[in-house]
Amino acid sequence: MQGARAIITPKYHAELAGEGIEYTWGFLKSIYRRFPLAKKKGKANFEALLAKILSRDNITTNLVRKFSRRAR
């Protein structure tokens, strides 16, 4: 069928559904990669670093909204 348009997007495909979660995860991964390896070694260090990265200081409401607009 030529010229067909999709009316339904896959339920769990974040980029097609208009969700900015993929951009948010990419942003957080870039923050994680900036830290030295010594801060990532050991379970306690790793969990503390993740808590710091996943805090509301890094993931603001405005940032999530910006990523959602970008995904649409």
mmCIF file as Biopython writes it, N, C-alpha, C and O atoms, coordinates in Angstrom:
data_model
#
loop_
_atom_site.group_PDB
_atom_site.id
_atom_site.type_symbol
_atom_site.label_atom_id
_atom_site.label_alt_id
_atom_site.label_comp_id
_atom_site.label_asym_id
_atom_site.label_entity_id
_atom_site.label_seq_id
_atom_site.pdbx_PDB_ins_code
_atom_site.Cartn_x
_atom_site.Cartn_y
_atom_site.Cartn_z
_atom_site.occupancy
_atom_site.B_iso_or_equiv
_atom_site.auth_seq_id
_atom_site.auth_asym_id
_atom_site.pdbx_PDB_model_num
ATOM 1   N N  . MET A ? 1  ? 0.845  -1.173 0.000  1.0 0.0 1  A 1 
ATOM 2   C CA . MET A ? 1  ? 0.000  0.000  0.000  1.0 0.0 1  A 1 
ATOM 3   C C  . MET A ? 1  ? 0.889  1.234  0.000  1.0 0.0 1  A 1 
ATOM 4   O O  . MET A ? 1  ? 1.698  1.411  0.911  1.0 0.0 1  A 1 
ATOM 5   N N  . GLN A ? 2  ? 0.759  2.045  -0.958 1.0 0.0 2  A 1 
ATOM 6   C CA . GLN A ? 2  ? 1.585  3.237  -1.056 1.0 0.0 2  A 1 
ATOM 7   C C  . GLN A ? 2  ? 0.909  4.418  -0.374 1.0 0.0 2  A 1 
ATOM 8   O O  . GLN A ? 2  ? -0.309 4.584  -0.433 1.0 0.0 2  A 1 
ATOM 9   N N  . GLY A ? 3  ? 1.724  5.223  0.266  1.0 0.0 3  A 1 
ATOM 10  C CA . GLY A ? 3  ? 1.205  6.413  0.913  1.0 0.0 3  A 1 
ATOM 11  C C  . GLY A ? 3  ? 0.401  6.150  2.174  1.0 0.0 3  A 1 
ATOM 12  O O  . GLY A ? 3  ? -0.428 6.975  2.558  1.0 0.0 3  A 1 
ATOM 13  N N  . ALA A ? 4  ? 0.627  5.027  2.819  1.0 0.0 4  A 1 
ATOM 14  C CA . ALA A ? 4  ? -0.107 4.704  4.042  1.0 0.0 4  A 1 
ATOM 15  C C  . ALA A ? 4  ? 0.423  5.529  5.214  1.0 0.0 4  A 1 
ATOM 16  O O  . ALA A ? 4  ? 1.605  5.870  5.261  1.0 0.0 4  A 1 
ATOM 17  N N  . ARG A ? 5  ? -0.456 5.842  6.147  1.0 0.0 5  A 1 
ATOM 18  C CA . ARG A ? 5  ? -0.066 6.583  7.347  1.0 0.0 5  A 1 
ATOM 19  C C  . ARG A ? 5  ? -0.357 5.731  8.565  1.0 0.0 5  A 1 
ATOM 20  O O  . ARG A ? 5  ? -1.398 5.079  8.637  1.0 0.0 5  A 1 
ATOM 21  N N  . ALA A ? 6  ? 0.555  5.732  9.518  1.0 0.0 6  A 1 
ATOM 22  C CA . ALA A ? 6  ? 0.352  4.987  10.760 1.0 0.0 6  A 1 
ATOM 23  C C  . ALA A ? 6  ? -0.493 5.833  11.708 1.0 0.0 6  A 1 
ATOM 24  O O  . ALA A ? 6  ? -0.152 6.979  12.002 1.0 0.0 6  A 1 
ATOM 25  N N  . ILE A ? 7  ? -1.577 5.268  12.175 1.0 0.0 7  A 1 
ATOM 26  C CA . ILE A ? 7  ? -2.421 5.999  13.113 1.0 0.0 7  A 1 
ATOM 27  C C  . ILE A ? 7  ? -2.114 5.558  14.541 1.0 0.0 7  A 1 
ATOM 28  O O  . ILE A ? 7  ? -2.360 6.306  15.486 1.0 0.0 7  A 1 
ATOM 29  N N  . ILE A ? 8  ? -1.588 4.372  14.700 1.0 0.0 8  A 1 
ATOM 30  C CA . ILE A ? 8  ? -1.295 3.828  16.016 1.0 0.0 8  A 1 
ATOM 31  C C  . ILE A ? 8  ? 0.212  3.598  16.112 1.0 0.0 8  A 1 
ATOM 32  O O  . ILE A ? 8  ? 0.822  3.025  15.209 1.0 0.0 8  A 1 
ATOM 33  N N  . THR A ? 9  ? 0.794  4.047  17.206 1.0 0.0 9  A 1 
ATOM 34  C CA . THR A ? 9  ? 2.219  3.812  17.424 1.0 0.0 9  A 1 
ATOM 35  C C  . THR A ? 9  ? 2.379  2.661  18.412 1.0 0.0 9  A 1 
ATOM 36  O O  . THR A ? 9  ? 1.462  2.380  19.184 1.0 0.0 9  A 1 
ATOM 37  N N  . PRO A ? 10 ? 3.530  1.993  18.397 1.0 0.0 10 A 1 
ATOM 38  C CA . PRO A ? 10 ? 3.756  0.918  19.361 1.0 0.0 10 A 1 
ATOM 39  C C  . PRO A ? 10 ? 3.638  1.447  20.789 1.0 0.0 10 A 1 
ATOM 40  O O  . PRO A ? 10 ? 4.125  2.534  21.103 1.0 0.0 10 A 1 
ATOM 41  N N  . LYS A ? 11 ? 2.995  0.674  21.637 1.0 0.0 11 A 1 
ATOM 42  C CA . LYS A ? 11 ? 2.671  1.117  22.993 1.0 0.0 11 A 1 
ATOM 43  C C  . LYS A ? 11 ? 3.905  1.483  23.817 1.0 0.0 11 A 1 
ATOM 44  O O  . LYS A ? 11 ? 3.874  2.458  24.568 1.0 0.0 11 A 1 
ATOM 45  N N  . TYR A ? 12 ? 4.971  0.730  23.692 1.0 0.0 12 A 1 
ATOM 46  C CA . TYR A ? 12 ? 6.123  0.945  24.557 1.0 0.0 12 A 1 
ATOM 47  C C  . TYR A ? 12 ? 7.317  1.527  23.824 1.0 0.0 12 A 1 
ATOM 48  O O  . TYR A ? 12 ? 8.438  1.415  24.319 1.0 0.0 12 A 1 
ATOM 49  N N  . HIS A ? 13 ? 7.129  2.133  22.688 1.0 0.0 13 A 1 
ATOM 50  C CA . HIS A ? 13 ? 8.228  2.767  21.967 1.0 0.0 13 A 1 
ATOM 51  C C  . HIS A ? 13 ? 8.254  4.236  22.368 1.0 0.0 13 A 1 
ATOM 52  O O  . HIS A ? 13 ? 7.418  5.024  21.926 1.0 0.0 13 A 1 
ATOM 53  N N  . ALA A ? 14 ? 9.215  4.598  23.204 1.0 0.0 14 A 1 
ATOM 54  C CA . ALA A ? 14 ? 9.219  5.924  23.825 1.0 0.0 14 A 1 
ATOM 55  C C  . ALA A ? 14 ? 9.317  7.064  22.815 1.0 0.0 14 A 1 
ATOM 56  O O  . ALA A ? 14 ? 8.623  8.069  22.960 1.0 0.0 14 A 1 
ATOM 57  N N  . GLU A ? 15 ? 10.153 6.929  21.810 1.0 0.0 15 A 1 
ATOM 58  C CA . GLU A ? 15 ? 10.323 8.025  20.862 1.0 0.0 15 A 1 
ATOM 59  C C  . GLU A ? 15 ? 9.085  8.211  19.997 1.0 0.0 15 A 1 
ATOM 60  O O  . GLU A ? 15 ? 8.703  9.345  19.709 1.0 0.0 15 A 1 
ATOM 61  N N  . LEU A ? 16 ? 8.455  7.131  19.581 1.0 0.0 16 A 1 
ATOM 62  C CA . LEU A ? 16 ? 7.270  7.248  18.739 1.0 0.0 16 A 1 
ATOM 63  C C  . LEU A ? 16 ? 6.039  7.654  19.543 1.0 0.0 16 A 1 
ATOM 64  O O  . LEU A ? 16 ? 5.132  8.289  19.006 1.0 0.0 16 A 1 
ATOM 65  N N  . ALA A ? 17 ? 6.000  7.301  20.801 1.0 0.0 17 A 1 
ATOM 66  C CA . ALA A ? 17 ? 4.849  7.639  21.639 1.0 0.0 17 A 1 
ATOM 67  C C  . ALA A ? 17 ? 4.924  9.076  22.146 1.0 0.0 17 A 1 
ATOM 68  O O  . ALA A ? 17 ? 3.986  9.554  22.784 1.0 0.0 17 A 1 
ATOM 69  N N  . GLY A ? 18 ? 6.030  9.770  21.870 1.0 0.0 18 A 1 
ATOM 70  C CA . GLY A ? 18 ? 6.158  11.161 22.283 1.0 0.0 18 A 1 
ATOM 71  C C  . GLY A ? 18 ? 6.698  11.330 23.682 1.0 0.0 18 A 1 
ATOM 72  O O  . GLY A ? 18 ? 6.536  12.392 24.283 1.0 0.0 18 A 1 
ATOM 73  N N  . GLU A ? 19 ? 7.336  10.305 24.214 1.0 0.0 19 A 1 
ATOM 74  C CA . GLU A ? 19 ? 7.899  10.393 25.557 1.0 0.0 19 A 1 
ATOM 75  C C  . GLU A ? 19 ? 9.373  10.780 25.470 1.0 0.0 19 A 1 
ATOM 76  O O  . GLU A ? 19 ? 10.087 10.322 24.578 1.0 0.0 19 A 1 
ATOM 77  N N  . GLY A ? 20 ? 9.814  11.604 26.377 1.0 0.0 20 A 1 
ATOM 78  C CA . GLY A ? 20 ? 11.198 12.047 26.374 1.0 0.0 20 A 1 
ATOM 79  C C  . GLY A ? 20 ? 12.117 11.217 27.248 1.0 0.0 20 A 1 
ATOM 80  O O  . GLY A ? 20 ? 13.226 11.652 27.557 1.0 0.0 20 A 1 
ATOM 81  N N  . ILE A ? 21 ? 11.681 10.029 27.657 1.0 0.0 21 A 1 
ATOM 82  C CA . ILE A ? 21 ? 12.483 9.227  28.584 1.0 0.0 21 A 1 
ATOM 83  C C  . ILE A ? 21 ? 13.825 8.817  27.977 1.0 0.0 21 A 1 
ATOM 84  O O  . ILE A ? 21 ? 14.823 8.717  28.691 1.0 0.0 21 A 1 
ATOM 85  N N  . GLU A ? 22 ? 13.855 8.581  26.676 1.0 0.0 22 A 1 
ATOM 86  C CA . GLU A ? 22 ? 15.112 8.195  26.024 1.0 0.0 22 A 1 
ATOM 87  C C  . GLU A ? 22 ? 16.126 9.321  26.123 1.0 0.0 22 A 1 
ATOM 88  O O  . GLU A ? 22 ? 17.307 9.073  26.370 1.0 0.0 22 A 1 
ATOM 89  N N  . TYR A ? 23 ? 15.678 10.554 25.933 1.0 0.0 23 A 1 
ATOM 90  C CA . TYR A ? 23 ? 16.586 11.693 26.048 1.0 0.0 23 A 1 
ATOM 91  C C  . TYR A ? 23 ? 17.020 11.901 27.502 1.0 0.0 23 A 1 
ATOM 92  O O  . TYR A ? 23 ? 18.165 12.269 27.764 1.0 0.0 23 A 1 
ATOM 93  N N  . THR A ? 24 ? 16.111 11.668 28.435 1.0 0.0 24 A 1 
ATOM 94  C CA . THR A ? 24 ? 16.446 11.816 29.850 1.0 0.0 24 A 1 
ATOM 95  C C  . THR A ? 24 ? 17.504 10.803 30.261 1.0 0.0 24 A 1 
ATOM 96  O O  . THR A ? 24 ? 18.473 11.156 30.934 1.0 0.0 24 A 1 
ATOM 97  N N  . TRP A ? 25 ? 17.326 9.536  29.859 1.0 0.0 25 A 1 
ATOM 98  C CA . TRP A ? 25 ? 18.314 8.515  30.194 1.0 0.0 25 A 1 
ATOM 99  C C  . TRP A ? 25 ? 19.654 8.829  29.554 1.0 0.0 25 A 1 
ATOM 100 O O  . TRP A ? 25 ? 20.695 8.641  30.183 1.0 0.0 25 A 1 
ATOM 101 N N  . GLY A ? 26 ? 19.648 9.303  28.321 1.0 0.0 26 A 1 
ATOM 102 C CA . GLY A ? 26 ? 20.902 9.677  27.659 1.0 0.0 26 A 1 
ATOM 103 C C  . GLY A ? 26 ? 21.602 10.801 28.391 1.0 0.0 26 A 1 
ATOM 104 O O  . GLY A ? 26 ? 22.825 10.788 28.533 1.0 0.0 26 A 1 
ATOM 105 N N  . PHE A ? 27 ? 20.835 11.774 28.858 1.0 0.0 27 A 1 
ATOM 106 C CA . PHE A ? 27 ? 21.397 12.886 29.625 1.0 0.0 27 A 1 
ATOM 107 C C  . PHE A ? 27 ? 22.029 12.393 30.923 1.0 0.0 27 A 1 
ATOM 108 O O  . PHE A ? 27 ? 23.135 12.799 31.279 1.0 0.0 27 A 1 
ATOM 109 N N  . LEU A ? 28 ? 21.316 11.513 31.627 1.0 0.0 28 A 1 
ATOM 110 C CA . LEU A ? 28 ? 21.836 10.987 32.896 1.0 0.0 28 A 1 
ATOM 111 C C  . LEU A ? 28 ? 23.061 10.111 32.683 1.0 0.0 28 A 1 
ATOM 112 O O  . LEU A ? 28 ? 23.985 10.132 33.496 1.0 0.0 28 A 1 
ATOM 113 N N  . LYS A ? 29 ? 23.079 9.344  31.601 1.0 0.0 29 A 1 
ATOM 114 C CA . LYS A ? 29 ? 24.257 8.518  31.303 1.0 0.0 29 A 1 
ATOM 115 C C  . LYS A ? 29 ? 25.468 9.389  31.012 1.0 0.0 29 A 1 
ATOM 116 O O  . LYS A ? 29 ? 26.590 9.025  31.366 1.0 0.0 29 A 1 
ATOM 117 N N  . SER A ? 30 ? 25.259 10.533 30.374 1.0 0.0 30 A 1 
ATOM 118 C CA . SER A ? 30 ? 26.394 11.426 30.104 1.0 0.0 30 A 1 
ATOM 119 C C  . SER A ? 30 ? 26.953 11.999 31.406 1.0 0.0 30 A 1 
ATOM 120 O O  . SER A ? 30 ? 28.165 12.174 31.538 1.0 0.0 30 A 1 
ATOM 121 N N  . ILE A ? 31 ? 26.075 12.292 32.366 1.0 0.0 31 A 1 
ATOM 122 C CA . ILE A ? 31 ? 26.542 12.763 33.677 1.0 0.0 31 A 1 
ATOM 123 C C  . ILE A ? 31 ? 27.338 11.662 34.369 1.0 0.0 31 A 1 
ATOM 124 O O  . ILE A ? 31 ? 28.398 11.920 34.937 1.0 0.0 31 A 1 
ATOM 125 N N  . TYR A ? 32 ? 26.820 10.420 34.319 1.0 0.0 32 A 1 
ATOM 126 C CA . TYR A ? 32 ? 27.490 9.285  34.960 1.0 0.0 32 A 1 
ATOM 127 C C  . TYR A ? 32 ? 28.888 9.073  34.374 1.0 0.0 32 A 1 
ATOM 128 O O  . TYR A ? 32 ? 29.830 8.778  35.110 1.0 0.0 32 A 1 
ATOM 129 N N  . ARG A ? 33 ? 29.021 9.218  33.092 1.0 0.0 33 A 1 
ATOM 130 C CA . ARG A ? 33 ? 30.318 8.977  32.433 1.0 0.0 33 A 1 
ATOM 131 C C  . ARG A ? 33 ? 31.364 10.016 32.788 1.0 0.0 33 A 1 
ATOM 132 O O  . ARG A ? 33 ? 32.557 9.762  32.624 1.0 0.0 33 A 1 
ATOM 133 N N  . ARG A ? 34 ? 30.949 11.175 33.267 1.0 0.0 34 A 1 
ATOM 134 C CA . ARG A ? 34 ? 31.905 12.225 33.634 1.0 0.0 34 A 1 
ATOM 135 C C  . ARG A ? 34 ? 32.655 11.925 34.934 1.0 0.0 34 A 1 
ATOM 136 O O  . ARG A ? 34 ? 33.716 12.499 35.180 1.0 0.0 34 A 1 
ATOM 137 N N  . PHE A ? 35 ? 32.116 11.038 35.760 1.0 0.0 35 A 1 
ATOM 138 C CA . PHE A ? 35 ? 32.755 10.732 37.036 1.0 0.0 35 A 1 
ATOM 139 C C  . PHE A ? 35 ? 33.905 9.749  36.835 1.0 0.0 35 A 1 
ATOM 140 O O  . PHE A ? 35 ? 33.830 8.886  35.960 1.0 0.0 35 A 1 
ATOM 141 N N  . PRO A ? 36 ? 34.965 9.865  37.628 1.0 0.0 36 A 1 
ATOM 142 C CA . PRO A ? 36 ? 36.094 8.943  37.500 1.0 0.0 36 A 1 
ATOM 143 C C  . PRO A ? 36 ? 35.713 7.527  37.932 1.0 0.0 36 A 1 
ATOM 144 O O  . PRO A ? 36 ? 34.760 7.329  38.686 1.0 0.0 36 A 1 
ATOM 145 N N  . LEU A ? 37 ? 36.459 6.564  37.450 1.0 0.0 37 A 1 
ATOM 146 C CA . LEU A ? 37 ? 36.194 5.155  37.728 1.0 0.0 37 A 1 
ATOM 147 C C  . LEU A ? 37 ? 36.255 4.849  39.222 1.0 0.0 37 A 1 
ATOM 148 O O  . LEU A ? 37 ? 35.531 3.978  39.704 1.0 0.0 37 A 1 
ATOM 149 N N  . ALA A ? 38 ? 37.103 5.550  39.952 1.0 0.0 38 A 1 
ATOM 150 C CA . ALA A ? 38 ? 37.232 5.309  41.396 1.0 0.0 38 A 1 
ATOM 151 C C  . ALA A ? 38 ? 35.910 5.561  42.132 1.0 0.0 38 A 1 
ATOM 152 O O  . ALA A ? 38 ? 35.626 4.897  43.129 1.0 0.0 38 A 1 
ATOM 153 N N  . LYS A ? 39 ? 35.111 6.500  41.659 1.0 0.0 39 A 1 
ATOM 154 C CA . LYS A ? 39 ? 33.821 6.784  42.300 1.0 0.0 39 A 1 
ATOM 155 C C  . LYS A ? 39 ? 32.768 5.739  41.966 1.0 0.0 39 A 1 
ATOM 156 O O  . LYS A ? 39 ? 31.721 5.696  42.611 1.0 0.0 39 A 1 
ATOM 157 N N  . LYS A ? 40 ? 33.028 4.887  40.959 1.0 0.0 40 A 1 
ATOM 158 C CA . LYS A ? 40 ? 32.065 3.881  40.529 1.0 0.0 40 A 1 
ATOM 159 C C  . LYS A ? 40 ? 32.369 2.497  41.106 1.0 0.0 40 A 1 
ATOM 160 O O  . LYS A ? 40 ? 31.537 1.594  41.021 1.0 0.0 40 A 1 
ATOM 161 N N  . LYS A ? 41 ? 33.545 2.330  41.684 1.0 0.0 41 A 1 
ATOM 162 C CA . LYS A ? 41 ? 33.944 1.025  42.219 1.0 0.0 41 A 1 
ATOM 163 C C  . LYS A ? 41 ? 33.368 0.807  43.602 1.0 0.0 41 A 1 
ATOM 164 O O  . LYS A ? 41 ? 33.341 1.722  44.425 1.0 0.0 41 A 1 
ATOM 165 N N  . GLY A ? 42 ? 32.915 -0.386 43.849 1.0 0.0 42 A 1 
ATOM 166 C CA . GLY A ? 42 ? 32.330 -0.729 45.140 1.0 0.0 42 A 1 
ATOM 167 C C  . GLY A ? 42 ? 30.843 -0.435 45.157 1.0 0.0 42 A 1 
ATOM 168 O O  . GLY A ? 42 ? 30.392 0.567  44.602 1.0 0.0 42 A 1 
ATOM 169 N N  . LYS A ? 43 ? 30.093 -1.301 45.789 1.0 0.0 43 A 1 
ATOM 170 C CA . LYS A ? 43 ? 28.638 -1.172 45.798 1.0 0.0 43 A 1 
ATOM 171 C C  . LYS A ? 43 ? 28.179 0.114  46.479 1.0 0.0 43 A 1 
ATOM 172 O O  . LYS A ? 43 ? 27.278 0.790  45.981 1.0 0.0 43 A 1 
ATOM 173 N N  . ALA A ? 44 ? 28.781 0.452  47.595 1.0 0.0 44 A 1 
ATOM 174 C CA . ALA A ? 44 ? 28.377 1.655  48.336 1.0 0.0 44 A 1 
ATOM 175 C C  . ALA A ? 44 ? 28.662 2.916  47.520 1.0 0.0 44 A 1 
ATOM 176 O O  . ALA A ? 44 ? 27.823 3.814  47.442 1.0 0.0 44 A 1 
ATOM 177 N N  . ASN A ? 45 ? 29.845 2.980  46.916 1.0 0.0 45 A 1 
ATOM 178 C CA . ASN A ? 45 ? 30.189 4.133  46.079 1.0 0.0 45 A 1 
ATOM 179 C C  . ASN A ? 45 ? 29.245 4.250  44.888 1.0 0.0 45 A 1 
ATOM 180 O O  . ASN A ? 45 ? 28.771 5.336  44.555 1.0 0.0 45 A 1 
ATOM 181 N N  . PHE A ? 46 ? 28.981 3.104  44.250 1.0 0.0 46 A 1 
ATOM 182 C CA . PHE A ? 46 ? 28.119 3.076  43.080 1.0 0.0 46 A 1 
ATOM 183 C C  . PHE A ? 46 ? 26.707 3.554  43.422 1.0 0.0 46 A 1 
ATOM 184 O O  . PHE A ? 46 ? 26.132 4.368  42.700 1.0 0.0 46 A 1 
ATOM 185 N N  . GLU A ? 47 ? 26.151 3.046  44.525 1.0 0.0 47 A 1 
ATOM 186 C CA . GLU A ? 47 ? 24.797 3.436  44.926 1.0 0.0 47 A 1 
ATOM 187 C C  . GLU A ? 47 ? 24.728 4.911  45.312 1.0 0.0 47 A 1 
ATOM 188 O O  . GLU A ? 47 ? 23.742 5.586  45.016 1.0 0.0 47 A 1 
ATOM 189 N N  . ALA A ? 48 ? 25.772 5.411  45.973 1.0 0.0 48 A 1 
ATOM 190 C CA . ALA A ? 48 ? 25.809 6.827  46.342 1.0 0.0 48 A 1 
ATOM 191 C C  . ALA A ? 48 ? 25.881 7.710  45.088 1.0 0.0 48 A 1 
ATOM 192 O O  . ALA A ? 48 ? 25.229 8.752  45.015 1.0 0.0 48 A 1 
ATOM 193 N N  . LEU A ? 49 ? 26.671 7.285  44.116 1.0 0.0 49 A 1 
ATOM 194 C CA . LEU A ? 49 ? 26.794 8.037  42.875 1.0 0.0 49 A 1 
ATOM 195 C C  . LEU A ? 49 ? 25.468 8.048  42.115 1.0 0.0 49 A 1 
ATOM 196 O O  . LEU A ? 49 ? 25.058 9.083  41.591 1.0 0.0 49 A 1 
ATOM 197 N N  . LEU A ? 50 ? 24.802 6.902  42.058 1.0 0.0 50 A 1 
ATOM 198 C CA . LEU A ? 50 ? 23.512 6.841  41.377 1.0 0.0 50 A 1 
ATOM 199 C C  . LEU A ? 50 ? 22.479 7.733  42.064 1.0 0.0 50 A 1 
ATOM 200 O O  . LEU A ? 50 ? 21.693 8.407  41.398 1.0 0.0 50 A 1 
ATOM 201 N N  . ALA A ? 51 ? 22.483 7.735  43.381 1.0 0.0 51 A 1 
ATOM 202 C CA . ALA A ? 51 ? 21.546 8.596  44.116 1.0 0.0 51 A 1 
ATOM 203 C C  . ALA A ? 51 ? 21.810 10.066 43.798 1.0 0.0 51 A 1 
ATOM 204 O O  . ALA A ? 51 ? 20.880 10.862 43.669 1.0 0.0 51 A 1 
ATOM 205 N N  . LYS A ? 52 ? 23.077 10.408 43.675 1.0 0.0 52 A 1 
ATOM 206 C CA . LYS A ? 52 ? 23.443 11.787 43.350 1.0 0.0 52 A 1 
ATOM 207 C C  . LYS A ? 52 ? 23.004 12.150 41.930 1.0 0.0 52 A 1 
ATOM 208 O O  . LYS A ? 52 ? 22.484 13.240 41.694 1.0 0.0 52 A 1 
ATOM 209 N N  . ILE A ? 53 ? 23.215 11.240 40.999 1.0 0.0 53 A 1 
ATOM 210 C CA . ILE A ? 53 ? 22.874 11.493 39.600 1.0 0.0 53 A 1 
ATOM 211 C C  . ILE A ? 53 ? 21.356 11.541 39.404 1.0 0.0 53 A 1 
ATOM 212 O O  . ILE A ? 53 ? 20.858 12.376 38.649 1.0 0.0 53 A 1 
ATOM 213 N N  . LEU A ? 54 ? 20.625 10.661 40.070 1.0 0.0 54 A 1 
ATOM 214 C CA . LEU A ? 54 ? 19.182 10.580 39.886 1.0 0.0 54 A 1 
ATOM 215 C C  . LEU A ? 54 ? 18.404 11.577 40.742 1.0 0.0 54 A 1 
ATOM 216 O O  . LEU A ? 54 ? 17.176 11.518 40.796 1.0 0.0 54 A 1 
ATOM 217 N N  . SER A ? 55 ? 19.098 12.477 41.402 1.0 0.0 55 A 1 
ATOM 218 C CA . SER A ? 55 ? 18.426 13.447 42.271 1.0 0.0 55 A 1 
ATOM 219 C C  . SER A ? 55 ? 17.658 14.477 41.445 1.0 0.0 55 A 1 
ATOM 220 O O  . SER A ? 55 ? 17.869 14.616 40.241 1.0 0.0 55 A 1 
ATOM 221 N N  . ARG A ? 56 ? 16.781 15.176 42.108 1.0 0.0 56 A 1 
ATOM 222 C CA . ARG A ? 56 ? 15.983 16.203 41.436 1.0 0.0 56 A 1 
ATOM 223 C C  . ARG A ? 56 ? 16.834 17.409 41.026 1.0 0.0 56 A 1 
ATOM 224 O O  . ARG A ? 56 ? 16.363 18.281 40.297 1.0 0.0 56 A 1 
ATOM 225 N N  . ASP A ? 57 ? 18.078 17.458 41.490 1.0 0.0 57 A 1 
ATOM 226 C CA . ASP A ? 57 ? 18.971 18.532 41.049 1.0 0.0 57 A 1 
ATOM 227 C C  . ASP A ? 57 ? 19.309 18.370 39.571 1.0 0.0 57 A 1 
ATOM 228 O O  . ASP A ? 57 ? 19.475 19.357 38.854 1.0 0.0 57 A 1 
ATOM 229 N N  . ASN A ? 58 ? 19.411 17.127 39.120 1.0 0.0 58 A 1 
ATOM 230 C CA . ASN A ? 58 ? 19.747 16.858 37.722 1.0 0.0 58 A 1 
ATOM 231 C C  . ASN A ? 58 ? 18.516 16.704 36.842 1.0 0.0 58 A 1 
ATOM 232 O O  . ASN A ? 58 ? 18.504 17.159 35.698 1.0 0.0 58 A 1 
ATOM 233 N N  . ILE A ? 59 ? 17.486 16.065 37.370 1.0 0.0 59 A 1 
ATOM 234 C CA . ILE A ? 59 ? 16.269 15.833 36.590 1.0 0.0 59 A 1 
ATOM 235 C C  . ILE A ? 59 ? 15.206 16.819 37.055 1.0 0.0 59 A 1 
ATOM 236 O O  . ILE A ? 59 ? 14.451 16.531 37.983 1.0 0.0 59 A 1 
ATOM 237 N N  . THR A ? 60 ? 15.149 17.954 36.426 1.0 0.0 60 A 1 
ATOM 238 C CA . THR A ? 60 ? 14.148 18.946 36.788 1.0 0.0 60 A 1 
ATOM 239 C C  . THR A ? 60 ? 12.896 18.750 35.930 1.0 0.0 60 A 1 
ATOM 240 O O  . THR A ? 60 ? 12.941 18.119 34.874 1.0 0.0 60 A 1 
ATOM 241 N N  . THR A ? 61 ? 11.813 19.289 36.393 1.0 0.0 61 A 1 
ATOM 242 C CA . THR A ? 61 ? 10.556 19.195 35.643 1.0 0.0 61 A 1 
ATOM 243 C C  . THR A ? 61 ? 10.694 19.876 34.285 1.0 0.0 61 A 1 
ATOM 244 O O  . THR A ? 61 ? 10.203 19.368 33.277 1.0 0.0 61 A 1 
ATOM 245 N N  . ASN A ? 62 ? 11.362 21.022 34.263 1.0 0.0 62 A 1 
ATOM 246 C CA . ASN A ? 62 ? 11.544 21.733 32.998 1.0 0.0 62 A 1 
ATOM 247 C C  . ASN A ? 62 ? 12.373 20.927 32.010 1.0 0.0 62 A 1 
ATOM 248 O O  . ASN A ? 62 ? 12.101 20.943 30.810 1.0 0.0 62 A 1 
ATOM 249 N N  . LEU A ? 63 ? 13.381 20.223 32.506 1.0 0.0 63 A 1 
ATOM 250 C CA . LEU A ? 63 ? 14.229 19.405 31.639 1.0 0.0 63 A 1 
ATOM 251 C C  . LEU A ? 63 ? 13.433 18.245 31.040 1.0 0.0 63 A 1 
ATOM 252 O O  . LEU A ? 63 ? 13.558 17.952 29.851 1.0 0.0 63 A 1 
ATOM 253 N N  . VAL A ? 64 ? 12.626 17.595 31.854 1.0 0.0 64 A 1 
ATOM 254 C CA . VAL A ? 64 ? 11.798 16.486 31.359 1.0 0.0 64 A 1 
ATOM 255 C C  . VAL A ? 64 ? 10.805 16.996 30.324 1.0 0.0 64 A 1 
ATOM 256 O O  . VAL A ? 64 ? 10.582 16.340 29.307 1.0 0.0 64 A 1 
ATOM 257 N N  . ARG A ? 65 ? 10.211 18.147 30.569 1.0 0.0 65 A 1 
ATOM 258 C CA . ARG A ? 65 ? 9.278  18.722 29.594 1.0 0.0 65 A 1 
ATOM 259 C C  . ARG A ? 65 ? 9.982  19.076 28.291 1.0 0.0 65 A 1 
ATOM 260 O O  . ARG A ? 65 ? 9.429  18.886 27.208 1.0 0.0 65 A 1 
ATOM 261 N N  . LYS A ? 66 ? 11.196 19.588 28.398 1.0 0.0 66 A 1 
ATOM 262 C CA . LYS A ? 66 ? 11.988 19.924 27.207 1.0 0.0 66 A 1 
ATOM 263 C C  . LYS A ? 66 ? 12.248 18.660 26.381 1.0 0.0 66 A 1 
ATOM 264 O O  . LYS A ? 66 ? 12.098 18.674 25.159 1.0 0.0 66 A 1 
ATOM 265 N N  . PHE A ? 67 ? 12.633 17.583 27.038 1.0 0.0 67 A 1 
ATOM 266 C CA . PHE A ? 67 ? 12.892 16.336 26.326 1.0 0.0 67 A 1 
ATOM 267 C C  . PHE A ? 67 ? 11.619 15.759 25.724 1.0 0.0 67 A 1 
ATOM 268 O O  . PHE A ? 67 ? 11.664 15.164 24.647 1.0 0.0 67 A 1 
ATOM 269 N N  . SER A ? 68 ? 10.484 15.924 26.399 1.0 0.0 68 A 1 
ATOM 270 C CA . SER A ? 68 ? 9.219  15.442 25.844 1.0 0.0 68 A 1 
ATOM 271 C C  . SER A ? 68 ? 8.847  16.218 24.587 1.0 0.0 68 A 1 
ATOM 272 O O  . SER A ? 68 ? 8.368  15.638 23.611 1.0 0.0 68 A 1 
ATOM 273 N N  . ARG A ? 69 ? 9.065  17.518 24.612 1.0 0.0 69 A 1 
ATOM 274 C CA . ARG A ? 69 ? 8.776  18.319 23.412 1.0 0.0 69 A 1 
ATOM 275 C C  . ARG A ? 69 ? 9.680  17.913 22.254 1.0 0.0 69 A 1 
ATOM 276 O O  . ARG A ? 69 ? 9.252  17.879 21.101 1.0 0.0 69 A 1 
ATOM 277 N N  . ARG A ? 70 ? 10.937 17.605 22.574 1.0 0.0 70 A 1 
ATOM 278 C CA . ARG A ? 70 ? 11.888 17.203 21.534 1.0 0.0 70 A 1 
ATOM 279 C C  . ARG A ? 70 ? 11.485 15.880 20.893 1.0 0.0 70 A 1 
ATOM 280 O O  . ARG A ? 70 ? 11.711 15.666 19.702 1.0 0.0 70 A 1 
ATOM 281 N N  . ALA A ? 71 ? 10.896 15.010 21.673 1.0 0.0 71 A 1 
ATOM 282 C CA . ALA A ? 71 ? 10.548 13.670 21.167 1.0 0.0 71 A 1 
ATOM 283 C C  . ALA A ? 71 ? 9.307  13.698 20.287 1.0 0.0 71 A 1 
ATOM 284 O O  . ALA A ? 71 ? 9.073  12.744 19.545 1.0 0.0 71 A 1 
ATOM 285 N N  . ARG A ? 72 ? 8.523  14.730 20.342 1.0 0.0 72 A 1 
ATOM 286 C CA . ARG A ? 72 ? 7.249  14.757 19.567 1.0 0.0 72 A 1 
ATOM 287 C C  . ARG A ? 72 ? 7.447  15.190 18.161 1.0 0.0 72 A 1 
ATOM 288 O O  . ARG A ? 72 ? 6.485  15.263 17.396 1.0 0.0 72 A 1 
#
